[in-house]
Amino acid sequence: MKAFFEAIQSLFVDFLFLPLDALRQLELEGYWGWWGANFLNWIGIIICGYYVVYWCKQLNLHKENNEDNQDTTAHSFLK
């Protein structure tokens, strides 16, 4: 059983985390290294921000069409 968990450790540490180790080393190389290492984070923030705005627009669209039930008794447990 110990060999099984050591194999999982080896898989993650020696193979799957290598790209993250490379990004960590890149960050230590100065100003441009920080931007390079955090490029994926910025892309993720931009994507999430876009979908938050999209979600809010869809909520307003449903509210304007009176499809949104604002009644507090909409759920049986709130009666």
PyMOL Python script that loads the backbone (N, CA, C, O; Angstrom):
from pymol import cmd

cmd.read_pdbstr("""\
ATOM      1  N   MET A   1       0.821  -1.191   0.000  1.00  0.00           N
ATOM      2  CA  MET A   1       0.000   0.000   0.000  1.00  0.00           C
ATOM      3  C   MET A   1       0.868   1.259   0.000  1.00  0.00           C
ATOM      4  O   MET A   1       0.514   2.275  -0.599  1.00  0.00           O
ATOM      5  N   LYS A   2       2.003   1.171   0.679  1.00  0.00           N
ATOM      6  CA  LYS A   2       2.901   2.322   0.739  1.00  0.00           C
ATOM      7  C   LYS A   2       3.423   2.666  -0.655  1.00  0.00           C
ATOM      8  O   LYS A   2       3.576   3.841  -0.988  1.00  0.00           O
ATOM      9  N   ALA A   3       3.692   1.657  -1.459  1.00  0.00           N
ATOM     10  CA  ALA A   3       4.193   1.884  -2.810  1.00  0.00           C
ATOM     11  C   ALA A   3       3.151   2.592  -3.670  1.00  0.00           C
ATOM     12  O   ALA A   3       3.505   3.391  -4.537  1.00  0.00           O
ATOM     13  N   PHE A   4       1.877   2.308  -3.441  1.00  0.00           N
ATOM     14  CA  PHE A   4       0.804   2.955  -4.186  1.00  0.00           C
ATOM     15  C   PHE A   4       0.797   4.466  -3.928  1.00  0.00           C
ATOM     16  O   PHE A   4       0.705   5.259  -4.865  1.00  0.00           O
ATOM     17  N   PHE A   5       0.894   4.854  -2.665  1.00  0.00           N
ATOM     18  CA  PHE A   5       0.887   6.275  -2.335  1.00  0.00           C
ATOM     19  C   PHE A   5       2.179   6.960  -2.773  1.00  0.00           C
ATOM     20  O   PHE A   5       2.160   8.136  -3.138  1.00  0.00           O
ATOM     21  N   GLU A   6       3.279   6.253  -2.742  1.00  0.00           N
ATOM     22  CA  GLU A   6       4.529   6.821  -3.257  1.00  0.00           C
ATOM     23  C   GLU A   6       4.461   7.005  -4.768  1.00  0.00           C
ATOM     24  O   GLU A   6       5.061   7.938  -5.301  1.00  0.00           O
ATOM     25  N   ALA A   7       3.744   6.137  -5.462  1.00  0.00           N
ATOM     26  CA  ALA A   7       3.564   6.291  -6.906  1.00  0.00           C
ATOM     27  C   ALA A   7       2.720   7.520  -7.210  1.00  0.00           C
ATOM     28  O   ALA A   7       3.010   8.252  -8.156  1.00  0.00           O
ATOM     29  N   ILE A   8       1.686   7.751  -6.422  1.00  0.00           N
ATOM     30  CA  ILE A   8       0.868   8.956  -6.594  1.00  0.00           C
ATOM     31  C   ILE A   8       1.713  10.195  -6.328  1.00  0.00           C
ATOM     32  O   ILE A   8       1.632  11.174  -7.069  1.00  0.00           O
ATOM     33  N   GLN A   9       2.513  10.156  -5.285  1.00  0.00           N
ATOM     34  CA  GLN A   9       3.397  11.290  -4.974  1.00  0.00           C
ATOM     35  C   GLN A   9       4.362  11.537  -6.131  1.00  0.00           C
ATOM     36  O   GLN A   9       4.560  12.681  -6.541  1.00  0.00           O
ATOM     37  N   SER A  10       4.945  10.500  -6.644  1.00  0.00           N
ATOM     38  CA  SER A  10       5.892  10.640  -7.747  1.00  0.00           C
ATOM     39  C   SER A  10       5.204  11.206  -8.991  1.00  0.00           C
ATOM     40  O   SER A  10       5.774  12.047  -9.687  1.00  0.00           O
ATOM     41  N   LEU A  11       4.003  10.757  -9.268  1.00  0.00           N
ATOM     42  CA  LEU A  11       3.262  11.262 -10.420  1.00  0.00           C
ATOM     43  C   LEU A  11       3.074  12.776 -10.330  1.00  0.00           C
ATOM     44  O   LEU A  11       3.331  13.502 -11.291  1.00  0.00           O
ATOM     45  N   PHE A  12       2.625  13.240  -9.173  1.00  0.00           N
ATOM     46  CA  PHE A  12       2.354  14.668  -9.035  1.00  0.00           C
ATOM     47  C   PHE A  12       3.627  15.488  -8.934  1.00  0.00           C
ATOM     48  O   PHE A  12       3.770  16.492  -9.632  1.00  0.00           O
ATOM     49  N   VAL A  13       4.546  15.083  -8.086  1.00  0.00           N
ATOM     50  CA  VAL A  13       5.747  15.883  -7.835  1.00  0.00           C
ATOM     51  C   VAL A  13       6.691  15.872  -9.033  1.00  0.00           C
ATOM     52  O   VAL A  13       7.235  16.910  -9.409  1.00  0.00           O
ATOM     53  N   ASP A  14       6.884  14.695  -9.634  1.00  0.00           N
ATOM     54  CA  ASP A  14       7.884  14.573 -10.695  1.00  0.00           C
ATOM     55  C   ASP A  14       7.360  14.892 -12.091  1.00  0.00           C
ATOM     56  O   ASP A  14       8.154  15.163 -12.992  1.00  0.00           O
ATOM     57  N   PHE A  15       6.035  14.867 -12.296  1.00  0.00           N
ATOM     58  CA  PHE A  15       5.511  15.054 -13.641  1.00  0.00           C
ATOM     59  C   PHE A  15       4.481  16.177 -13.735  1.00  0.00           C
ATOM     60  O   PHE A  15       4.659  17.119 -14.508  1.00  0.00           O
ATOM     61  N   LEU A  16       3.407  16.084 -12.956  1.00  0.00           N
ATOM     62  CA  LEU A  16       2.295  17.015 -13.138  1.00  0.00           C
ATOM     63  C   LEU A  16       2.580  18.419 -12.620  1.00  0.00           C
ATOM     64  O   LEU A  16       1.981  19.375 -13.111  1.00  0.00           O
ATOM     65  N   PHE A  17       3.468  18.576 -11.653  1.00  0.00           N
ATOM     66  CA  PHE A  17       3.776  19.900 -11.116  1.00  0.00           C
ATOM     67  C   PHE A  17       4.971  20.554 -11.786  1.00  0.00           C
ATOM     68  O   PHE A  17       5.353  21.658 -11.396  1.00  0.00           O
ATOM     69  N   LEU A  18       5.577  19.913 -12.783  1.00  0.00           N
ATOM     70  CA  LEU A  18       6.726  20.513 -13.464  1.00  0.00           C
ATOM     71  C   LEU A  18       6.400  21.854 -14.121  1.00  0.00           C
ATOM     72  O   LEU A  18       7.213  22.774 -14.024  1.00  0.00           O
ATOM     73  N   PRO A  19       5.245  22.013 -14.787  1.00  0.00           N
ATOM     74  CA  PRO A  19       4.937  23.338 -15.345  1.00  0.00           C
ATOM     75  C   PRO A  19       4.805  24.413 -14.265  1.00  0.00           C
ATOM     76  O   PRO A  19       5.198  25.559 -14.484  1.00  0.00           O
ATOM     77  N   LEU A  20       4.262  24.058 -13.119  1.00  0.00           N
ATOM     78  CA  LEU A  20       4.123  25.032 -12.032  1.00  0.00           C
ATOM     79  C   LEU A  20       5.488  25.398 -11.455  1.00  0.00           C
ATOM     80  O   LEU A  20       5.711  26.546 -11.071  1.00  0.00           O
ATOM     81  N   ASP A  21       6.395  24.435 -11.393  1.00  0.00           N
ATOM     82  CA  ASP A  21       7.758  24.737 -10.944  1.00  0.00           C
ATOM     83  C   ASP A  21       8.455  25.678 -11.919  1.00  0.00           C
ATOM     84  O   ASP A  21       9.205  26.563 -11.508  1.00  0.00           O
ATOM     85  N   ALA A  22       8.204  25.482 -13.217  1.00  0.00           N
ATOM     86  CA  ALA A  22       8.801  26.365 -14.215  1.00  0.00           C
ATOM     87  C   ALA A  22       8.254  27.783 -14.074  1.00  0.00           C
ATOM     88  O   ALA A  22       9.005  28.751 -14.201  1.00  0.00           O
ATOM     89  N   LEU A  23       6.956  27.915 -13.814  1.00  0.00           N
ATOM     90  CA  LEU A  23       6.374  29.244 -13.605  1.00  0.00           C
ATOM     91  C   LEU A  23       6.939  29.903 -12.351  1.00  0.00           C
ATOM     92  O   LEU A  23       7.156  31.115 -12.327  1.00  0.00           O
ATOM     93  N   ARG A  24       7.175  29.115 -11.321  1.00  0.00           N
ATOM     94  CA  ARG A  24       7.747  29.666 -10.089  1.00  0.00           C
ATOM     95  C   ARG A  24       9.154  30.187 -10.336  1.00  0.00           C
ATOM     96  O   ARG A  24       9.522  31.244  -9.825  1.00  0.00           O
ATOM     97  N   GLN A  25       9.946  29.453 -11.116  1.00  0.00           N
ATOM     98  CA  GLN A  25      11.295  29.911 -11.444  1.00  0.00           C
ATOM     99  C   GLN A  25      11.257  31.147 -12.330  1.00  0.00           C
ATOM    100  O   GLN A  25      12.088  32.043 -12.185  1.00  0.00           O
ATOM    101  N   LEU A  26      10.292  31.200 -13.249  1.00  0.00           N
ATOM    102  CA  LEU A  26      10.157  32.350 -14.134  1.00  0.00           C
ATOM    103  C   LEU A  26       9.839  33.615 -13.361  1.00  0.00           C
ATOM    104  O   LEU A  26      10.318  34.697 -13.703  1.00  0.00           O
ATOM    105  N   GLU A  27       9.029  33.482 -12.314  1.00  0.00           N
ATOM    106  CA  GLU A  27       8.637  34.646 -11.515  1.00  0.00           C
ATOM    107  C   GLU A  27       9.838  35.287 -10.821  1.00  0.00           C
ATOM    108  O   GLU A  27       9.838  36.495 -10.585  1.00  0.00           O
ATOM    109  N   LEU A  28      10.845  34.508 -10.498  1.00  0.00           N
ATOM    110  CA  LEU A  28      12.001  35.026  -9.775  1.00  0.00           C
ATOM    111  C   LEU A  28      13.006  35.723 -10.684  1.00  0.00           C
ATOM    112  O   LEU A  28      14.023  36.226 -10.205  1.00  0.00           O
ATOM    113  N   GLU A  29      12.737  35.762 -11.996  1.00  0.00           N
ATOM    114  CA  GLU A  29      13.693  36.331 -12.932  1.00  0.00           C
ATOM    115  C   GLU A  29      13.512  37.826 -13.166  1.00  0.00           C
ATOM    116  O   GLU A  29      14.077  38.360 -14.121  1.00  0.00           O
ATOM    117  N   GLY A  30      12.754  38.510 -12.340  1.00  0.00           N
ATOM    118  CA  GLY A  30      12.627  39.957 -12.468  1.00  0.00           C
ATOM    119  C   GLY A  30      11.231  40.391 -12.842  1.00  0.00           C
ATOM    120  O   GLY A  30      10.263  39.643 -12.707  1.00  0.00           O
ATOM    121  N   TYR A  31      11.150  41.637 -13.321  1.00  0.00           N
ATOM    122  CA  TYR A  31       9.864  42.271 -13.606  1.00  0.00           C
ATOM    123  C   TYR A  31       9.067  41.516 -14.657  1.00  0.00           C
ATOM    124  O   TYR A  31       7.899  41.199 -14.434  1.00  0.00           O
ATOM    125  N   TRP A  32       9.678  41.223 -15.800  1.00  0.00           N
ATOM    126  CA  TRP A  32       8.958  40.533 -16.864  1.00  0.00           C
ATOM    127  C   TRP A  32       8.666  39.091 -16.504  1.00  0.00           C
ATOM    128  O   TRP A  32       7.728  38.490 -17.027  1.00  0.00           O
ATOM    129  N   GLY A  33       9.455  38.546 -15.627  1.00  0.00           N
ATOM    130  CA  GLY A  33       9.185  37.180 -15.168  1.00  0.00           C
ATOM    131  C   GLY A  33       7.892  37.098 -14.384  1.00  0.00           C
ATOM    132  O   GLY A  33       7.154  36.118 -14.481  1.00  0.00           O
ATOM    133  N   TRP A  34       7.621  38.146 -13.597  1.00  0.00           N
ATOM    134  CA  TRP A  34       6.364  38.172 -12.828  1.00  0.00           C
ATOM    135  C   TRP A  34       5.179  38.200 -13.774  1.00  0.00           C
ATOM    136  O   TRP A  34       4.222  37.449 -13.583  1.00  0.00           O
ATOM    137  N   TRP A  35       5.222  39.055 -14.798  1.00  0.00           N
ATOM    138  CA  TRP A  35       4.124  39.133 -15.759  1.00  0.00           C
ATOM    139  C   TRP A  35       3.962  37.820 -16.507  1.00  0.00           C
ATOM    140  O   TRP A  35       2.839  37.376 -16.749  1.00  0.00           O
ATOM    141  N   GLY A  36       5.056  37.204 -16.868  1.00  0.00           N
ATOM    142  CA  GLY A  36       4.978  35.928 -17.576  1.00  0.00           C
ATOM    143  C   GLY A  36       4.390  34.832 -16.714  1.00  0.00           C
ATOM    144  O   GLY A  36       3.593  34.023 -17.188  1.00  0.00           O
ATOM    145  N   ALA A  37       4.783  34.799 -15.440  1.00  0.00           N
ATOM    146  CA  ALA A  37       4.295  33.756 -14.543  1.00  0.00           C
ATOM    147  C   ALA A  37       2.820  33.943 -14.216  1.00  0.00           C
ATOM    148  O   ALA A  37       2.118  32.967 -13.950  1.00  0.00           O
ATOM    149  N   ASN A  38       2.344  35.170 -14.234  1.00  0.00           N
ATOM    150  CA  ASN A  38       0.953  35.440 -13.872  1.00  0.00           C
ATOM    151  C   ASN A  38       0.052  35.659 -15.079  1.00  0.00           C
ATOM    152  O   ASN A  38      -1.098  36.070 -14.920  1.00  0.00           O
ATOM    153  N   PHE A  39       0.548  35.395 -16.270  1.00  0.00           N
ATOM    154  CA  PHE A  39      -0.235  35.572 -17.486  1.00  0.00           C
ATOM    155  C   PHE A  39      -1.509  34.724 -17.452  1.00  0.00           C
ATOM    156  O   PHE A  39      -2.584  35.217 -17.793  1.00  0.00           O
ATOM    157  N   LEU A  40      -1.402  33.470 -17.049  1.00  0.00           N
ATOM    158  CA  LEU A  40      -2.587  32.610 -16.987  1.00  0.00           C
ATOM    159  C   LEU A  40      -3.591  33.113 -15.961  1.00  0.00           C
ATOM    160  O   LEU A  40      -4.799  32.998 -16.171  1.00  0.00           O
ATOM    161  N   ASN A  41      -3.110  33.667 -14.859  1.00  0.00           N
ATOM    162  CA  ASN A  41      -4.019  34.222 -13.863  1.00  0.00           C
ATOM    163  C   ASN A  41      -4.796  35.401 -14.428  1.00  0.00           C
ATOM    164  O   ASN A  41      -6.000  35.519 -14.202  1.00  0.00           O
ATOM    165  N   TRP A  42      -4.111  36.277 -15.167  1.00  0.00           N
ATOM    166  CA  TRP A  42      -4.789  37.428 -15.760  1.00  0.00           C
ATOM    167  C   TRP A  42      -5.827  36.987 -16.786  1.00  0.00           C
ATOM    168  O   TRP A  42      -6.909  37.569 -16.860  1.00  0.00           O
ATOM    169  N   ILE A  43      -5.510  35.977 -17.568  1.00  0.00           N
ATOM    170  CA  ILE A  43      -6.477  35.456 -18.538  1.00  0.00           C
ATOM    171  C   ILE A  43      -7.704  34.905 -17.810  1.00  0.00           C
ATOM    172  O   ILE A  43      -8.836  35.138 -18.235  1.00  0.00           O
ATOM    173  N   GLY A  44      -7.484  34.178 -16.722  1.00  0.00           N
ATOM    174  CA  GLY A  44      -8.603  33.648 -15.939  1.00  0.00           C
ATOM    175  C   GLY A  44      -9.459  34.740 -15.334  1.00  0.00           C
ATOM    176  O   GLY A  44     -10.684  34.622 -15.311  1.00  0.00           O
ATOM    177  N   ILE A  45      -8.836  35.803 -14.844  1.00  0.00           N
ATOM    178  CA  ILE A  45      -9.584  36.922 -14.268  1.00  0.00           C
ATOM    179  C   ILE A  45     -10.426  37.598 -15.342  1.00  0.00           C
ATOM    180  O   ILE A  45     -11.578  37.954 -15.092  1.00  0.00           O
ATOM    181  N   ILE A  46      -9.869  37.779 -16.526  1.00  0.00           N
ATOM    182  CA  ILE A  46     -10.609  38.415 -17.628  1.00  0.00           C
ATOM    183  C   ILE A  46     -11.806  37.552 -18.032  1.00  0.00           C
ATOM    184  O   ILE A  46     -12.900  38.077 -18.238  1.00  0.00           O
ATOM    185  N   ILE A  47     -11.611  36.247 -18.145  1.00  0.00           N
ATOM    186  CA  ILE A  47     -12.707  35.348 -18.520  1.00  0.00           C
ATOM    187  C   ILE A  47     -13.804  35.361 -17.459  1.00  0.00           C
ATOM    188  O   ILE A  47     -14.986  35.454 -17.792  1.00  0.00           O
ATOM    189  N   CYS A  48     -13.424  35.269 -16.191  1.00  0.00           N
ATOM    190  CA  CYS A  48     -14.416  35.286 -15.116  1.00  0.00           C
ATOM    191  C   CYS A  48     -15.156  36.615 -15.068  1.00  0.00           C
ATOM    192  O   CYS A  48     -16.368  36.638 -14.853  1.00  0.00           O
ATOM    193  N   GLY A  49     -14.453  37.713 -15.262  1.00  0.00           N
ATOM    194  CA  GLY A  49     -15.091  39.020 -15.278  1.00  0.00           C
ATOM    195  C   GLY A  49     -16.106  39.141 -16.405  1.00  0.00           C
ATOM    196  O   GLY A  49     -17.190  39.692 -16.214  1.00  0.00           O
ATOM    197  N   TYR A  50     -15.755  38.628 -17.577  1.00  0.00           N
ATOM    198  CA  TYR A  50     -16.683  38.657 -18.707  1.00  0.00           C
ATOM    199  C   TYR A  50     -17.965  37.903 -18.375  1.00  0.00           C
ATOM    200  O   TYR A  50     -19.058  38.397 -18.652  1.00  0.00           O
ATOM    201  N   TYR A  51     -17.849  36.722 -17.790  1.00  0.00           N
ATOM    202  CA  TYR A  51     -19.040  35.922 -17.509  1.00  0.00           C
ATOM    203  C   TYR A  51     -19.847  36.469 -16.337  1.00  0.00           C
ATOM    204  O   TYR A  51     -21.052  36.230 -16.276  1.00  0.00           O
ATOM    205  N   VAL A  52     -19.243  37.182 -15.420  1.00  0.00           N
ATOM    206  CA  VAL A  52     -20.011  37.844 -14.358  1.00  0.00           C
ATOM    207  C   VAL A  52     -20.875  38.942 -14.966  1.00  0.00           C
ATOM    208  O   VAL A  52     -22.048  39.080 -14.617  1.00  0.00           O
ATOM    209  N   VAL A  53     -20.298  39.722 -15.873  1.00  0.00           N
ATOM    210  CA  VAL A  53     -21.077  40.770 -16.556  1.00  0.00           C
ATOM    211  C   VAL A  53     -22.198  40.139 -17.379  1.00  0.00           C
ATOM    212  O   VAL A  53     -23.328  40.627 -17.355  1.00  0.00           O
ATOM    213  N   TYR A  54     -21.901  39.066 -18.102  1.00  0.00           N
ATOM    214  CA  TYR A  54     -22.915  38.366 -18.896  1.00  0.00           C
ATOM    215  C   TYR A  54     -24.047  37.859 -18.007  1.00  0.00           C
ATOM    216  O   TYR A  54     -25.220  37.985 -18.358  1.00  0.00           O
ATOM    217  N   TRP A  55     -23.697  37.290 -16.861  1.00  0.00           N
ATOM    218  CA  TRP A  55     -24.687  36.751 -15.938  1.00  0.00           C
ATOM    219  C   TRP A  55     -25.587  37.870 -15.412  1.00  0.00           C
ATOM    220  O   TRP A  55     -26.805  37.708 -15.341  1.00  0.00           O
ATOM    221  N   CYS A  56     -24.988  39.002 -15.045  1.00  0.00           N
ATOM    222  CA  CYS A  56     -25.786  40.133 -14.539  1.00  0.00           C
ATOM    223  C   CYS A  56     -26.718  40.664 -15.618  1.00  0.00           C
ATOM    224  O   CYS A  56     -27.857  41.022 -15.317  1.00  0.00           O
ATOM    225  N   LYS A  57     -26.262  40.723 -16.875  1.00  0.00           N
ATOM    226  CA  LYS A  57     -27.142  41.161 -17.965  1.00  0.00           C
ATOM    227  C   LYS A  57     -28.302  40.201 -18.158  1.00  0.00           C
ATOM    228  O   LYS A  57     -29.427  40.631 -18.408  1.00  0.00           O
ATOM    229  N   GLN A  58     -28.039  38.900 -18.044  1.00  0.00           N
ATOM    230  CA  GLN A  58     -29.119  37.923 -18.186  1.00  0.00           C
ATOM    231  C   GLN A  58     -30.119  38.037 -17.033  1.00  0.00           C
ATOM    232  O   GLN A  58     -31.322  37.880 -17.243  1.00  0.00           O
ATOM    233  N   LEU A  59     -29.639  38.307 -15.829  1.00  0.00           N
ATOM    234  CA  LEU A  59     -30.548  38.496 -14.701  1.00  0.00           C
ATOM    235  C   LEU A  59     -31.445  39.710 -14.926  1.00  0.00           C
ATOM    236  O   LEU A  59     -32.646  39.655 -14.659  1.00  0.00           O
ATOM    237  N   ASN A  60     -30.865  40.802 -15.417  1.00  0.00           N
ATOM    238  CA  ASN A  60     -31.669  41.992 -15.701  1.00  0.00           C
ATOM    239  C   ASN A  60     -32.667  41.731 -16.820  1.00  0.00           C
ATOM    240  O   ASN A  60     -33.786  42.241 -16.773  1.00  0.00           O
ATOM    241  N   LEU A  61     -32.289  40.955 -17.814  1.00  0.00           N
ATOM    242  CA  LEU A  61     -33.192  40.621 -18.904  1.00  0.00           C
ATOM    243  C   LEU A  61     -34.393  39.844 -18.396  1.00  0.00           C
ATOM    244  O   LEU A  61     -35.523  40.128 -18.796  1.00  0.00           O
ATOM    245  N   HIS A  62     -34.172  38.873 -17.526  1.00  0.00           N
ATOM    246  CA  HIS A  62     -35.280  38.100 -16.952  1.00  0.00           C
ATOM    247  C   HIS A  62     -36.138  38.961 -16.040  1.00  0.00           C
ATOM    248  O   HIS A  62     -37.353  38.779 -15.977  1.00  0.00           O
ATOM    249  N   LYS A  63     -35.518  39.891 -15.338  1.00  0.00           N
ATOM    250  CA  LYS A  63     -36.281  40.772 -14.458  1.00  0.00           C
ATOM    251  C   LYS A  63     -37.167  41.706 -15.268  1.00  0.00           C
ATOM    252  O   LYS A  63     -38.311  41.950 -14.885  1.00  0.00           O
ATOM    253  N   GLU A  64     -36.657  42.237 -16.388  1.00  0.00           N
ATOM    254  CA  GLU A  64     -37.443  43.127 -17.242  1.00  0.00           C
ATOM    255  C   GLU A  64     -38.608  42.403 -17.909  1.00  0.00           C
ATOM    256  O   GLU A  64     -39.639  43.022 -18.171  1.00  0.00           O
ATOM    257  N   ASN A  65     -38.470  41.117 -18.187  1.00  0.00           N
ATOM    258  CA  ASN A  65     -39.536  40.326 -18.806  1.00  0.00           C
ATOM    259  C   ASN A  65     -40.493  39.738 -17.778  1.00  0.00           C
ATOM    260  O   ASN A  65     -41.374  38.954 -18.130  1.00  0.00           O
ATOM    261  N   ASN A  66     -40.328  40.108 -16.514  1.00  0.00           N
ATOM    262  CA  ASN A  66     -41.155  39.609 -15.404  1.00  0.00           C
ATOM    263  C   ASN A  66     -41.119  38.089 -15.301  1.00  0.00           C
ATOM    264  O   ASN A  66     -42.112  37.471 -14.917  1.00  0.00           O
ATOM    265  N   GLU A  67     -40.004  37.495 -15.635  1.00  0.00           N
ATOM    266  CA  GLU A  67     -39.819  36.055 -15.482  1.00  0.00           C
ATOM    267  C   GLU A  67     -39.213  35.710 -14.130  1.00  0.00           C
ATOM    268  O   GLU A  67     -39.147  34.540 -13.751  1.00  0.00           O
ATOM    269  N   ASP A  68     -38.771  36.730 -13.406  1.00  0.00           N
ATOM    270  CA  ASP A  68     -38.122  36.521 -12.119  1.00  0.00           C
ATOM    271  C   ASP A  68     -39.164  36.638 -11.016  1.00  0.00           C
ATOM    272  O   ASP A  68     -39.799  37.682 -10.871  1.00  0.00           O
ATOM    273  N   ASN A  69     -39.346  35.579 -10.239  1.00  0.00           N
ATOM    274  CA  ASN A  69     -40.334  35.576  -9.172  1.00  0.00           C
ATOM    275  C   ASN A  69     -39.693  36.131  -7.903  1.00  0.00           C
ATOM    276  O   ASN A  69     -38.857  35.470  -7.288  1.00  0.00           O
ATOM    277  N   GLN A  70     -40.080  37.332  -7.516  1.00  0.00           N
ATOM    278  CA  GLN A  70     -39.522  37.994  -6.341  1.00  0.00           C
ATOM    279  C   GLN A  70     -40.358  37.764  -5.088  1.00  0.00           C
ATOM    280  O   GLN A  70     -40.038  38.308  -4.031  1.00  0.00           O
ATOM    281  N   ASP A  71     -41.412  36.978  -5.182  1.00  0.00           N
ATOM    282  CA  ASP A  71     -42.289  36.715  -4.050  1.00  0.00           C
ATOM    283  C   ASP A  71     -41.553  35.885  -3.005  1.00  0.00           C
ATOM    284  O   ASP A  71     -40.898  34.898  -3.339  1.00  0.00           O
ATOM    285  N   THR A  72     -41.664  36.286  -1.740  1.00  0.00           N
ATOM    286  CA  THR A  72     -40.953  35.555  -0.682  1.00  0.00           C
ATOM    287  C   THR A  72     -41.583  34.200  -0.417  1.00  0.00           C
ATOM    288  O   THR A  72     -40.966  33.354   0.230  1.00  0.00           O
ATOM    289  N   THR A  73     -42.804  33.971  -0.906  1.00  0.00           N
ATOM    290  CA  THR A  73     -43.427  32.662  -0.705  1.00  0.00           C
ATOM    291  C   THR A  73     -43.245  31.766  -1.932  1.00  0.00           C
ATOM    292  O   THR A  73     -43.990  30.804  -2.122  1.00  0.00           O
ATOM    293  N   ALA A  74     -42.264  32.084  -2.750  1.00  0.00           N
ATOM    294  CA  ALA A  74     -42.003  31.273  -3.933  1.00  0.00           C
ATOM    295  C   ALA A  74     -41.556  29.872  -3.557  1.00  0.00           C
ATOM    296  O   ALA A  74     -41.743  28.931  -4.328  1.00  0.00           O
ATOM    297  N   HIS A  75     -40.970  29.730  -2.383  1.00  0.00           N
ATOM    298  CA  HIS A  75     -40.534  28.420  -1.912  1.00  0.00           C
ATOM    299  C   HIS A  75     -41.419  27.978  -0.765  1.00  0.00           C
ATOM    300  O   HIS A  75     -41.826  28.783   0.073  1.00  0.00           O
ATOM    301  N   SER A  76     -41.705  26.716  -0.740  1.00  0.00           N
ATOM    302  CA  SER A  76     -42.648  26.210   0.261  1.00  0.00           C
ATOM    303  C   SER A  76     -42.112  26.352   1.679  1.00  0.00           C
ATOM    304  O   SER A  76     -42.903  26.482   2.613  1.00  0.00           O
ATOM    305  N   PHE A  77     -40.810  26.333   1.871  1.00  0.00           N
ATOM    306  CA  PHE A  77     -40.256  26.422   3.218  1.00  0.00           C
ATOM    307  C   PHE A  77     -40.240  27.858   3.746  1.00  0.00           C
ATOM    308  O   PHE A  77     -39.899  28.067   4.910  1.00  0.00           O
ATOM    309  N   LEU A  78     -40.597  28.851   2.932  1.00  0.00           N
ATOM    310  CA  LEU A  78     -40.637  30.245   3.389  1.00  0.00           C
ATOM    311  C   LEU A  78     -42.030  30.709   3.784  1.00  0.00           C
ATOM    312  O   LEU A  78     -42.204  31.873   4.144  1.00  0.00           O
ATOM    313  N   LYS A  79     -43.020  29.837   3.729  1.00  0.00           N
ATOM    314  CA  LYS A  79     -44.397  30.216   4.076  1.00  0.00           C
ATOM    315  C   LYS A  79     -44.570  30.448   5.540  1.00  0.00           C
ATOM    316  O   LYS A  79     -45.670  30.773   5.988  1.00  0.00           O
TER     317      LYS A  79
END
""", "prot")
cmd.dss("prot")
cmd.show_as("cartoon", "prot")
cmd.util.cbc("prot")
cmd.orient("prot")
